[in-house]
């Protein structure tokens, strides 16, 4: 019996330690991030070029965004592609706290990118990925999609020399689920 306790006691101790480490990991990753205005940076409010729109198709745990260009110019931006060549976007995310929009901090990430050009009358849909932001607490949020206009009569200036615009779409988080913001 003593030998049984010595042999299995160590195994039970190791297994118990692993279960404890796993439980702490699950507990820490399942909690929403904390978003306090005094710890965040105010969001940069960008102008939206007339005739551009951002629409969200929302289910409880997934979002797709569609950028529509109803303007008279071509828009230039970028997105990412996954291994199945599906376009997705990790958009800028902002939270509304006390009537002011703040940028939500995120984990550093990298993705393979593609250039997007949307001619007048075109639209593109992309899967929205918010995992770099962590688990979001309940609240009001908006995502934005940034772009540069391409004037047909203008030489192609470097992006940093052209005006930069953004379109916005709002959603809410309620009990860990995405919901449309009306």
C-alpha positions as CSV (number, residue, x, y, z in Angstrom):
1,X,0.0,0.0,0.0
2,X,2.8,2.4,0.8
3,X,4.4,1.7,-2.5
4,X,1.1,2.4,-4.3
5,X,0.7,5.7,-2.5
6,X,4.3,6.7,-3.4
7,X,3.9,5.8,-7.1
8,X,0.4,7.2,-7.6
9,X,0.7,10.1,-5.2
10,X,3.3,11.7,-7.5
11,X,1.2,11.2,-10.6
12,X,-1.9,12.6,-8.8
13,X,0.2,15.6,-7.7
14,X,1.4,16.3,-11.2
15,X,-2.0,15.9,-12.7
16,X,-3.5,18.2,-10.0
17,X,-0.9,20.8,-10.8
18,X,-1.6,20.6,-14.6
19,X,-5.4,20.9,-13.9
20,X,-4.8,24.0,-11.8
21,X,-2.6,25.6,-14.4
22,X,-5.2,24.9,-17.1
23,X,-8.0,26.3,-14.9
24,X,-6.1,29.5,-14.3
25,X,-5.4,29.8,-18.1
26,X,-9.1,29.3,-18.9
27,X,-10.2,31.8,-16.2
28,X,-7.8,34.5,-17.4
29,X,-8.6,34.1,-21.1
30,X,-12.4,33.9,-20.6
31,X,-12.6,37.2,-18.7
32,X,-13.4,40.4,-20.7
33,X,-10.7,42.9,-21.1
34,X,-11.1,46.1,-18.9
35,X,-11.8,49.3,-20.8
36,X,-11.5,52.5,-18.7
37,X,-11.5,55.9,-20.4
38,X,-8.5,57.1,-18.4
39,X,-6.4,54.2,-19.6
40,X,-7.3,54.5,-23.3
41,X,-6.4,56.8,-26.2
42,X,-9.1,58.9,-27.8
43,X,-10.0,57.7,-31.2
44,X,-9.0,59.7,-34.3
45,X,-12.2,60.9,-35.9
46,X,-11.7,60.6,-39.7
47,X,-13.9,62.1,-42.4
48,X,-15.9,59.8,-44.6
49,X,-15.7,60.4,-48.3
50,X,-19.2,61.2,-49.7
51,X,-20.9,58.1,-51.1
52,X,-18.9,55.4,-49.2
53,X,-20.6,53.1,-46.7
54,X,-19.7,50.3,-44.3
55,X,-22.4,47.7,-43.5
56,X,-22.3,44.9,-41.0
57,X,-24.0,41.5,-41.2
58,X,-24.0,40.3,-37.6
59,X,-24.7,36.9,-36.0
60,X,-24.2,36.2,-32.3
61,X,-20.5,35.3,-32.7
62,X,-19.5,36.4,-36.2
63,X,-19.5,39.5,-38.3
64,X,-19.1,40.3,-42.0
65,X,-18.5,43.8,-43.2
66,X,-19.3,45.2,-46.6
67,X,-17.6,48.3,-48.0
68,X,-19.7,50.0,-50.7
69,X,-18.4,52.7,-53.0
70,X,-21.2,54.8,-54.3
71,X,-18.9,57.8,-54.9
72,X,-17.4,59.1,-58.1
73,X,-13.8,58.0,-57.4
74,X,-11.9,54.7,-56.9
75,X,-11.0,53.8,-53.3
76,X,-7.7,52.1,-52.4
77,X,-7.1,50.1,-49.2
78,X,-6.0,46.7,-48.1
79,X,-7.2,43.6,-46.3
80,X,-5.9,40.2,-45.3
81,X,-6.4,36.7,-46.8
82,X,-6.4,33.4,-45.0
83,X,-5.2,30.0,-46.2
84,X,-8.4,29.5,-48.2
85,X,-7.9,32.8,-49.9
86,X,-10.9,34.3,-48.1
87,X,-10.7,38.0,-47.5
88,X,-10.9,39.1,-43.8
89,X,-10.3,42.3,-42.0
90,X,-9.0,43.1,-38.5
91,X,-10.5,46.6,-38.4
92,X,-9.8,49.4,-36.1
93,X,-12.1,48.9,-33.0
94,X,-13.4,51.7,-30.9
95,X,-15.5,51.7,-27.7
96,X,-18.0,54.4,-26.6
97,X,-17.3,55.5,-23.0
98,X,-19.1,58.5,-21.5
99,X,-20.1,59.8,-24.9
100,X,-16.5,59.7,-26.3
101,X,-15.0,57.1,-28.7
102,X,-11.7,55.5,-27.6
103,X,-9.4,53.1,-29.4
104,X,-9.4,49.6,-28.1
105,X,-5.9,48.2,-27.6
106,X,-5.0,45.0,-29.2
107,X,-2.4,42.3,-29.4
108,X,0.2,42.6,-32.1
109,X,-0.6,40.5,-35.1
110,X,0.6,39.9,-38.6
111,X,-1.3,38.7,-41.7
112,X,-0.8,38.3,-45.4
113,X,-2.3,41.3,-47.1
114,X,-3.8,42.2,-50.4
115,X,-4.5,45.5,-52.0
116,X,-8.0,46.5,-52.6
117,X,-9.3,48.9,-55.2
118,X,-13.0,49.7,-55.3
119,X,-14.2,51.5,-58.4
120,X,-17.4,53.5,-58.3
121,X,-20.4,51.2,-57.9
122,X,-18.3,48.3,-56.5
123,X,-18.5,46.6,-53.1
124,X,-16.4,44.1,-51.2
125,X,-17.3,41.9,-48.3
126,X,-14.9,40.6,-45.7
127,X,-15.1,38.5,-42.6
128,X,-14.4,40.6,-39.4
129,X,-11.8,39.2,-37.0
130,X,-11.6,40.8,-33.6
131,X,-9.6,38.2,-31.7
132,X,-6.5,40.5,-31.3
133,X,-8.7,42.6,-29.1
134,X,-9.5,39.8,-26.6
135,X,-12.9,39.1,-25.1
136,X,-14.8,42.4,-25.2
137,X,-17.0,43.5,-22.3
138,X,-20.6,44.6,-22.9
139,X,-20.9,48.0,-24.4
140,X,-21.2,50.1,-27.6
141,X,-18.5,49.6,-30.3
142,X,-17.7,50.7,-33.8
143,X,-15.3,49.3,-36.4
144,X,-13.8,51.5,-39.1
145,X,-12.3,50.8,-42.4
146,X,-9.7,53.3,-43.8
147,X,-9.0,54.1,-47.4
148,X,-7.4,56.6,-49.8
149,X,-9.2,58.1,-52.8
150,X,-7.6,57.6,-56.2
151,X,-8.4,60.6,-58.5
152,X,-8.4,59.5,-62.1
153,X,-6.7,62.7,-63.3
154,X,-4.0,62.7,-60.6
155,X,-0.7,61.0,-60.7
156,X,-0.5,58.2,-58.2
157,X,0.9,60.0,-55.2
158,X,2.3,57.9,-52.3
159,X,-0.3,57.0,-49.7
160,X,1.1,59.3,-47.1
161,X,0.6,62.3,-49.4
162,X,-3.0,61.6,-50.1
163,X,-6.0,62.3,-47.8
164,X,-7.1,59.4,-45.7
165,X,-10.7,58.6,-45.0
166,X,-12.7,56.1,-43.0
167,X,-16.2,54.6,-42.9
168,X,-17.7,53.4,-39.6
169,X,-20.3,50.9,-38.5
170,X,-21.6,50.3,-35.0
171,X,-22.5,47.2,-33.0
172,X,-23.1,46.3,-29.4
173,X,-21.7,43.5,-27.2
174,X,-24.3,42.0,-25.0
175,X,-23.4,39.0,-22.8
176,X,-20.5,38.1,-25.0
177,X,-22.5,38.3,-28.3
178,X,-22.4,40.8,-31.2
179,X,-25.7,42.6,-31.7
180,X,-26.7,45.3,-34.2
181,X,-26.6,48.8,-32.8
182,X,-29.7,50.8,-33.7
